[in-house]
Amino acid sequence: MNITGTHIHYYQICHRKLWLFAHNIYMEQNSDLVYEGRLIHEHSYGRRSDKYTELEMDGIKIDYYDARNKVIHEVKKSNKKEKVHEWQLKYYILVLKRHGIEGVIGILEYPKLRITEDVLLSSCDELELEAMEKQIVSIVQSEQAPPKLKPSKCRNCAYFEFCYIDGVE
């Protein structure tokens, strides 16, 4: 199984969302928040595509990779910094490392906040990501979806209506 940045992201947010996504139940295409994120990504750094490479390997897709300086640029639409963004970027760095590309760093960019944050991968992070990978495989291979979270945590989730189609519990 190729684990993607989305798997890492969903694992940290909601195991049920991870399981649904991994079983080809996609709700994100109908989400206004996802559409907004795509617009921010496309328009915040308009000339970046001319300068940096798009890179795909082992199921991950890095939109902006500066191969000369070994820097991944990851743009987030969020109006707050979140650890889950950091872990997703660390995972991208790990995948590159597994392919023999050493010394990669990441930069998280939050256009709404007008801030950037450098992200490095430590040996402890690698161990944590390897543990996440094992747990992700276990969740995905389960025959049943994990339980729902409390509705208050899920209100802005693209899967909310899917999980709570019969009404809020």
HELIX and SHEET records of a PDB file:
HELIX    1   1 GLY A    5  ILE A   13  1                                   9    
HELIX    2   2 HIS A   15  ALA A   22  1                                   8    
HELIX    3   3 GLU A   28  ASN A   30  5                                   3    
HELIX    4   4 ASP A   32  SER A   44  1                                  13    
HELIX    5   5 ARG A   48  LYS A   51  1                                   4    
HELIX    6   6 LYS A   83  ARG A   98  1                                  16    
HELIX    7   7 SER A  123  GLN A  141  1                                  19    
HELIX    8   8 PRO A  151  CYS A  154  1                                   4    
HELIX    9   9 PHE A  160  CYS A  163  1                                   4    
SHEET    1   A 5 THR A  53  MET A  57  0                                        
SHEET    2   A 5 ILE A  60  ASP A  66 -1                                        
SHEET    3   A 5 VAL A  71  VAL A  75 -1                                        
SHEET    4   A 5 ILE A 105  TYR A 110  1                                        
SHEET    5   A 5 ILE A 115  VAL A 119 -1                                        
END                                                                             
